[in-house]
Amino acid sequence: MKFIITVTAMVFVLACIAEIIGTQAEIAEKKQELDALVKEAELLEDANDEYQSILSEEDERAFMERYAIEVLGYAYPNERRFYDTTGN
């Protein structure tokens, strides 16, 4: 009878240890997911700040002009642009 109780107790302890190890692995996985989500949230907040600054821009024409020049590469009709093609 004593042997059965000892074996049962050992099986119970081993099951608890296995459950603890599994839980710790799951916690580590969830921490990695949380870190990835935090980084993504930071990127989205930065993009949101940029959009907010665009929306709050007082002079829409100035914004559109700057966007056309910087992003789209447009220039004024009589403007000359010089580009460094040396590759440095």
Order of alpha helices (4+ residues) and beta strands (2+ residues): alpha-alpha
